[in-house]
Amino acid sequence: MQPRNMSMSGVVDLGAVKAAQEAKAKAEQARAEAARQGGGGAVSPASLVVDVDEATFESAVLQRSTEVPVIIDFWAEWCGPCKQLSPVLDRLAKEYSGRFVLAKIDADANPMLMQQFQIQGIPAVFAVVAGQALPLFQGAAPEAQIRQTLDQVIQVAEERFGLVGLKVDADAVEPEEGAAPDVPVGPYDAALEAAVAALDAGDLDGAVQAYTNVLADDPGNMEAKLGLSQAQLLQRVQGVDPQQVRDEAAQHPKDAAAQIAAADLDLVGGHVEDAFGRLIDTVKRTAGDDRDAVRLRLLELFEVVGADDPRVTDARRALARALF
């Protein structure tokens, strides 16, 4: 597939900003706030390439784009051109050393982002600058053209929004490939231990609060994300009448709330495929806000089970087919 025209025209309205001037003001305000809080320090080279999903898009892309241009790479495991393009973008992100951040989005796992960006094929590459998305190109492209496009994005970001990129600590030690991650140290250890203890004691409210406290300071903490999803699931089914919930779901197959409640029970009971299948079927039967509520609950249940579980992978593909 030939790459589309790499024009900087055609701004996509994501609803994050209304106009360029407003976006610039937001960017300046965000930088000022970061400075007041002692932010703006050097980042490690590893932080220049990040995996992003629907749950982290706002913080990892929209908010980050008030500090530095974010280049989005929509890809999929089965996509041949993606395997040609992605390594080039990864390498250039390191080479440009903080002048942009690369956000990698799995197209199969994030159908709503695909729909929001109106993507018809992958790989598809966008830039987000101060909350505004700019379509760059679709398909693999020669490196020289990619560099030219990146230079355009960086120039626009600096001239229109005053974004000069991030400082990168080139001496930061990156983990070796395949090496086990370091065990976290600091205040989160005690908070996570308190959350687990609350779960073991049946104090679901306390567990939810403890995990929420960790995520308030460290939004990317995977242990806290998983723990919070599990605690909230147990919290939702606590005290419900299982038979009544299942009867409601059987009598009202198009009722989003009834199906969501039954799916929670399915998952707690260990019936993972039943929970996923129920919500995917409900996505097909519903529309509008109801459909979106079902989709969001399904994404939450994916987090509870774990992204590496093959049942989650299969369900994500089924969800994409149901949505499109």
N, C-alpha and C positions, 0 to 999 in steps of 0.2 A: 504494500500500500504506500503510495506517495504521500509525503507530508503535506499538510495544508499550508496555505500562505501564513507565514509567521508575522502577521501584522499585529501591531499593538492597539489596533482599533477594536471596537466591539466590547465594551465593558458589560459584564454580566452583573445584574443587580441581585445581590444575595440578601438584601434587606439589612445588611450590617451598617451601611452608611447610605445617606441620601444624595450626597454630592461630594465632589473632590475636596472642597473647602472644609466641609464638616469632617471628612475623613482625616484631613491634615490636622485639624484641631484635636481630634481624638488621639492621633499618634503623638502629638506634642504633649498632651495631657498624660498619656501613659508613660512616656519617657520621664516626665517630671516626677510622677508618682514613684517610678522605679528608683530614681535618684534619691528621693526623700527616704525611701526604705532601705537604702544602701545597695540597690541592685545595680545592674549595668556592668558587673564585673566580667572577667574573661570566662568564656565557656570552653569546654573540651571539644576537640575535633569530632568525637563520637556523637555529640549533640547536634551536629549539622545535618544528619540524616535520621529521620524519625518515622516510625510507622504510626499511621493515624487511622482512626475509625470514626463512626458516627458519634460515639460518645465523647471522643477527645477532639473533634474537629474545631469546636469553638475556641478552646484554650490553645491547642497546638497550632492552629492555622490562623483563625481570625484575630485572636489576641496577639499572637506572636508577630503577625504582619504589621502591627503598630511599631515594631522595633526593627524589623528586617524583612525584605521581600521573601515570601514563601513560594517556592516552586512545587506544584503538585504533580506527582506522577501516578496516574491511574493505570494499574497493571493487573495481570492475572497469571496464575501459574501455568495455564495452558497456552498462553499467548506467546508465539514465537518472536514477533517483533519487540515485545516487551523485554525479552531476554537479551536482545541486542541493545535496546535503548537504556534500560535501567542501570547497567554497570557504568555506562558513560556518564549519566547524571550523577551517580554516586561519586565517581571519581572527581567530577568537576566541582561538586559541593565541597569536597575537601580542598581542592586546588584553589577555589575562590576564597577560601579561608574567612568565612563569616559574612561575605557580601550577600549571600542568600542562604536560606535553609531549605532543604529538600524534604517534603512530606510525601511518603509513599502510601497510597490507598489501594487496598485490594478490591478490585471492582466487584468480584463475586460476593464478597462479604459485606459490602456497603452499598446495596442497591439504591437507597434513598439519596445518597450523595451523587450517584450516577444520574439519577433522575433530576436532581436539583441543578446539576451542571449541564443537563441536556446532552449527555454524551451518547453518541451513536456507535462508536467503535474505540478500541484501545490498541496500543497505548495512546492516551490523551494527556496532554501537558497544559497546565494552567499556571498562571502566577496570581498570587493574592498580595496586594500592596495596600496597606492601611485599610484593610477590610474590603477592598474592591478586587473582584476577580477578573483577570484578563485571559482570554483564550489564546494560547500560543500556537500549538500545532497538534496534529493527530498522526500517528504512525512514526516509525523510526525515521531519523533524519541524520544527515552528515554532521559530524562533530563541529565543523566550521560554522554551519548554520546555527547549530545549538548555541555555540559561543556568542555569535552575533546577537541572537535573541536574548540571551542572558544579559549581555552588556546593555541592550536596550531597556530591559526591565530595571536593572540597577540604576541606569541613568534617570529613568522616569521616577523611581523611588526617591532618589536623592533630590532631583530638581523640583518635583511637585510636592513631596511630603517630608523632605529633610531627613530621610532614612539613610544612614551611612553604614548600616550593618552592625555586626557584633564583633567584639574583641575575642580572639581565639587564643587560648593558652596552648601553644604548639608543644610544650613540654609535658602536658598532661598525659599520664600513662593510660592507654586504652587496654581493656581486657584482651588477653590472647584468645584467638578463635578456639572455641570448644572448652575454654576454661570455665570453671564454676564461678558464678558471681560472688563477689564479696558479701559476707554476712553484714547486714546493715547494723550500724552502731548509732548511738545517740538517743534522743528522746523517743524515737518511734518504737524502739524495742519495748520499753515499759508500757507504752500505750497499746501496742499490739498484744502484749501478754495480758493486759487488763481486759482487752476485748475478748480474747479466748477464754479467760477465766469467767467472764460474764456469760458467755455462751454456754460453758459447761455447767454453770449454776442455774441456767434457765432464765437469766436476766437479759431478755432480748432487747429491751429498751436501752439498757446500759451498754450492751455490745454495739448496737447501732450508733449510739452517741460516741463511743470510743473510736470506732472505725471512722466516723465522720470527722472527728477531731484530727485524726492522722491525715485524712485526705484534704482537709482545709489547708494544711501546711505543705503537703506533698501529694498533689493531685495524681501523679503517675504511680503511686505506690500500689503495685499489683496485689500484694498480700491483703492490703486494706480494702481494695476494690472487691476482691473475691469474698473476703469475710463479710463486707457490708451487704453484698448481694445475697449471701446465704442467710445472714441474720434477718434481713428484710423479708425474705421468703418465709422463714419460720414465723416471723411476726405476723404476716398476712394470714397464715392458716391457723394461728393460735386461737382456740376457742370456737372455731366454726363447726357446724354440723355437717360432716362429710356427705351423709345421705341427702340432706337437703340441697347441698351445693350441686351434687351430681344430678338430682332430679330436676333442678332449675336448668342445668345445662342441657339435659336431654329434651326438655319441653320447649326450650327456646334456643335453637341452634344458631340463630342470627343475632342473639344478644351478646354483645362483646363482653360486657361485665361478667355475665354468667360463665362464658367460656374461659375467660381469664382466670376466674376463681377456681374452676375445675382443673385447669392446666397446672395451677400452683399445687393442688392436691396430687395430681398425677406425678409431678416431679418429686415432691416430698416422699411419695410412696415408692419411688424408684422406677416409675414408668416413664422413662425419658422420651422414648419415641412417641408414646401416646400424647404426652404434653406438647411436644413440638408439632405433631401431626394435627392435633386439635386446633392449635392457634393458626397454623398455615391454612387449614380448611376455613377458619373463620375470616382470615384475610381475604379469601376468595369470595366470601359471602357478604362482606361489609364494604363500606365506603366512607370517605371523609374522616371526621374525627374518630369514629369508632374503629375504623381500619388502622389509623395511626396508633391508637392506644393499644391495639392487639399487637402490632408490629413492635412497638417499644417494649411491651412485656416479653415478647419472644426474645428480643435482644438481651434483656435482663437475664432470662433463663439460660441463654447461651453462656453468659458470664459465670453463672452458678456452676454449670457443667464443665466449662473450660474450653477455650478455643481450639485446643489440640485434639479434642475428642472427635472421632470420625462421625459420630451422630450429629455433632454441631455442624461439621463441614457439609454433610448431606442436607441438613435442614436449611442451611444458608442458601444452598443452590435451589432447593424447593421454594424458599421464600422469594428468591429473585424471579423464579418462573411465575409465581403467583402474582407478584407485583407488576410484571411486565407481560 
